[in-house]
Amino acid sequence: MFMPEIAVPAIEWGTGRPWPGRSRPHGAPATVVLADAACLPRLLASALTAAGTTVLVPHTEPGLTTDHDGVTVLTYEGDLTGDGTGEAGLHPDFYLHTLRYERPGLHPPLAPTLLRADGDAGLDAYLADADRARTEGDFAPLPTHPAVRLADHRALGAAPDGDGPLLRLHVTPDGTVSTTPGGTPLGDLGSTPGELDRAWRAAPGPHPEVVRRPWLGRYLAAVDAVRAARTRGLDRIRVSGFGPRPGPATDPDAAADATDPALPLLLRDGDRALVHDPRSGRTVSLSADAAHAAEALLTTGDAERASRHADPAAVAAVDTWFGATGIPLTHGPATGPADRTPPHRHEELAR
């Protein structure tokens, strides 16, 4: 298998976020991780695999792949399902490390890493970093490191869209099935995908302290945006809506983009301004005037109101340009597909 075909299922399984463009099996989980290889025959005989499913199974040698009627079985060596302090080899050249959020270590990671906010200490550390970003605009360096991904986004405040038993499963040595290590038991290897999905939807939601912060989905989108910017060498990123904010709304809860994780984010690094689209991962560079107009649109949520706080012509041009590219800056529908080429004059404004 090529490296992306090995890395993507593991990262998708760890984060609970579908990877854009990855094909899905019909009516069965995309990725299943076994804690014990002895469960493999029962799993393959169950309704929990289909053509297109990837199964990660422990073995003494990583990266061995076999095909079982379209089900890809991939071996891993080490700890993929433990307490958040291990590493798992999925290939001789690819190891996925796991860290507990409250034990980040002193040095930045040198390999792909899942950061788990498990338990009270981990959740407290995660929420403290999120609160600091919200009020002061300072994003912690570890979760925004290019090699790091936060595990189990739904438990951290993300919308459940795309997550669930059809995306990922974890099977304990006794055959108990959940979506995550230590997660709520949903059934066993005799369950159907539909039964697991119904149990998952009926299971308790995130911790009350997470629910109390409806902006955490937006924060997770901002973490992704800062990480993407750091990948391109930008290190002094400020995200509009996090920390003191110039413009029409100084109260972060009053802004139109306060909680929506799908709305684009405006990033600044010194004199540079960028708009990052959480849905597609696209980033657009802006001139100073265009950035001011984009700030007004994101904050007010409406071109008419935004025109009271920025040049009306710039607001109209920026609003039209981003709508035409399929990245609307307000809650209104996009005016064109994401791959549509915008008019040249708008492209110049936003360049």
N, C-alpha and C positions, 0 to 999 in steps of 0.2 A: 504494500500500500504506500501511496505517497504520503509525505509528512502531514499535509493538511487533513487528509482523510483519517489520520490517527489522532491529531490534536483536536480537531473540531468536535467530535462526539464527546470527548472528555471535558472540554471547556463548556460546551453546551449543557452537559449533564451537571456540571458543578455549579454553574450560574443560574440555571433555570431560565435561560433566555435563548430563544430560537436563533440559530445562526442564519443570516440572510443567504438565500439561495440554496440551502441544503435540501435535497430531496427527502421526502417523508414516506414511510411505509403507510399503506392504507389500513386504518383501523387497528393499528398496533403501536406500541411505544417505539420511538426513534432510537433510544439508547437505554440499555439495561446494564447495570453494574452488579456483578455478583461478588459477595464477600467470600464465598466458598465455591471452588470449582465443582464440588460434588453436586451442586444444584443444577448444573448445566443440562444434563439429560432431561430432567423434569421441565426446565424452562423451555427447551426446544420442542418438547411435546405438548406444551401448553398453548393457550390462545394469546399469549403475551409476546409472541414474536411473529413476524411476517417478512416477506421479501423487502429488504431495505432496512431492517432493524440491525443495529450494531450491538453486540454483547461484549462487554469487557469482563474477562475472567482471570482470576489470579493464577500465576504460573511462575516457575523458576526462571523462565527465559522470556523477556519482553518482546513484543512486536510480532509474534507468530500469528498468522491469520489463516483461517479456514472458512470455507463456504458451506453452509447447510441450507440448501434450497433457497438461496437468496439472502439468508441471514449471515451476516459477517461476524465471526467470532474472533476477537482480538485479545491476546494475552497481555497482562500487565504484571510487573514484578514490584513488590513493595506494598505500601499502604495508600490506598485510594479512598478508603471508607472509614478511617479511624478517627482519632480525637482531634485532628487538626494540627498535628505536628510532624507529619511524615512526608514521604515522597513516593511517587509511583513511576516506574519506567514503563512507558508504552512503546518504546522503540529504543534501540541502543543509543540513539542521538536525541531522544526526547524524554525528558523527565518532568513530571508535573508535581510541584511542591505544594504543600498545604501548611498554612500558618493560622494560628488562632489570633484573632484581632487584638487581644490584650497582650500578646507576646510577639510584637512585630520584629524584634531584633534590632541590632544597632546598625546594620549595613543594608543597603538596598538589595533586593533579590537579583540573582544572576541568571535565573531560569524562570519559565512560566510558573506562576504561583496563584493558588486560590487562597483568599483571605476569608476565613470563617468567623462570623460574629456569633458563635454558639455560647449558650449559657449567659448568666447574668453579667459576668465580667466582660465578655465579648460584646454583648449588646450595649452595655454602658459605655464602653470605649467607642463603639461606632456612633452612638447617639451624641456623645460629647464632641466628636469630630464634625458631625453633621450640624449640630447647633452652632459650633464655632464658625463653620463656613457660612451658615445662614446669617448670623449677626455681624461677623467681622469680615467675611469675604475670603478668609484664609482656608485653603483646602489642604488637608493633611497630605504629606508627600507619599506615604505608602500606598493608600488606595488609588492614587492617581499615577502611580508608577507605570510605565508602559508594559512591564512584564506581569502586572498584577491584575486579577479580576476578583471582584467581590462575589462570594458564593451566595446562592439562595436569595436572589433578589426579592422574591415575593415576601419573605420574612423580614426584609429590610425596608419595605414600604412601596415596592413597585407594584403596578397593577398585575393581576394574575394572567393577563392576556398571553397566550402562547405557552404558559407553564402547565404542568399537570402530568398525569400518568401517560398521556400519549406522547409527551416529550421525553420523559426520563423516569426510570425506576431504579430502586435499590433493593436488593434481595439479601436478607440476612442468612446465616448458615442454616437456620431452621426453616427457611422458606417464607418468612414473613416479608411482605412487600410494602414499601413506602416510596415516596419520591426522593427522599434524602436520607443519609445516614442519621439514625436517631430520630427520624421524623415520625409523625403519627402513623401507626399501622393502618393500612387500607384494605388488606386482604392477604391472600397467599397465592401460591403458584397455581391453584385451581380456580382462581378468580378470572373473570373476563375483563377486558379493558373497560367496558361500560360500567361494570360494578366498581372497579377501582376509581373511575372518574367520578361516579356519584358519591363515593365515600370521601374522595378528596375535596369535593365541593362542599360537603357537609362538615368537614373537619374544622376545628377552631382556626380562626384567622391569626394574623400577626399579634405580637405582644401589645397590650394596651398603650404602652409608651410610644410604640410605632404608630398606632392608629391615631394617637393624639397629635401627631405631626403630619397633617395631610400633604405637606410639601415634600416629603421624603422621596416620592417618585421623581419630582423635579430635581432634587438633589442628586439622585443616582444618575440622571441624564447629564447633569453638570459634571459629575465625576468622570463620566465617559468622555465628555467634551474636553475637559482639562487634560485627561490622559492622551487623547488624540493630538492635542496641541503640543504636549510635551514630547510626543513621538517625533514631531517636526522641529524640535529644538527650541520651543518657546517655554520659558521657565518662570515668567512673572505674570501669569495669567490671572485676570480678574473676570468674574462672570457677573453680568448684569442681573440684579435681583438677589445677589448674595453679598452682604455687607452694605455699607452706605451706597445709596443709589441717587444719582442726579436725575432730574426730570420731574414729570408731573405727579408721581406717587412716591413719597418717601417711606410710607408704611409698606413693608414687603407683602403683608397680607391683603393690601388694597389693590395691588397690581393685577392686571388681567392675566399675566403669565405666572402667577404665584404658585400654582399647584399642578398645572398641566404638563406631564412629562413629555408629551409629543410636540409641544411648540418649540420652535428653534430657540437657540440660546445665543446671546450676544457676548462675545469674548473680547477682551482688550489686553494687549501686551505693549505697554508704552504707547507709542503713537499708532500702533497697528490695531485694527478692528476686524473681527471675523464673525460671521454667523455660522453656527453649527446646527445641522439638522439631525436630531436624534433618530429619526426613522430611517434615514438612508446613510447617515454618516458623512454626508457631503459637507464641505466647508467652503464658504465664499468670503473673499476679502472685500472690505468696504473702505470707501473714502471717508473722511471725517464727517462731511455733510450727510452722506448716506447712513453712517453709523448713528448720527443724532436722530435721523428720521426713523431708523429701525428701532432705536430705543423707545421713541415715543409710541410707535405702533405696538410693540410688545407690552409696554406698560399700560396703555389705555385700552388696547384690544379693538380699536376702531379707527379707521382713517380720518373720519371727521373730527373726532376728539384729538387724535394725534396732531392734526393740523393746527391746533391751538398752541402747541408746544414746540413745533419745528416748522421749517419752511414748507408751506402747503405743496409747492411744486415738487420738492424733494420727497415728501411723504407719498404723494401720488405715484411718483416714478418708482420708488422703492417698493411700495405696496404692489404695484402692477408687475414689476420685474420678478419679485419672489413668488407671487401668485402664478405667473406664467411658467415658472420653473418647477412648480409642484411643491414649493416650500413656503406656504403662506405664513405670514408673521402674526396673523390674527386667527380667531376661531372660525372665520368664514371658509367656505370651500375653496380649494385651489382652482384657478382658472385655466389650467393646462396641465398636461402630463409632466412627470418629473424629468423626462428626457427631452422636453421641448426646448428648442433654441430660442432664447428671448430676443426681443428687438435690440439692435446694436446700441441705441442710445441708453437703454437701461443697463446694458452690460458695461458701458463706460462708467456709468454712475456707480455701479456696485463693484467695480474692479479694484 
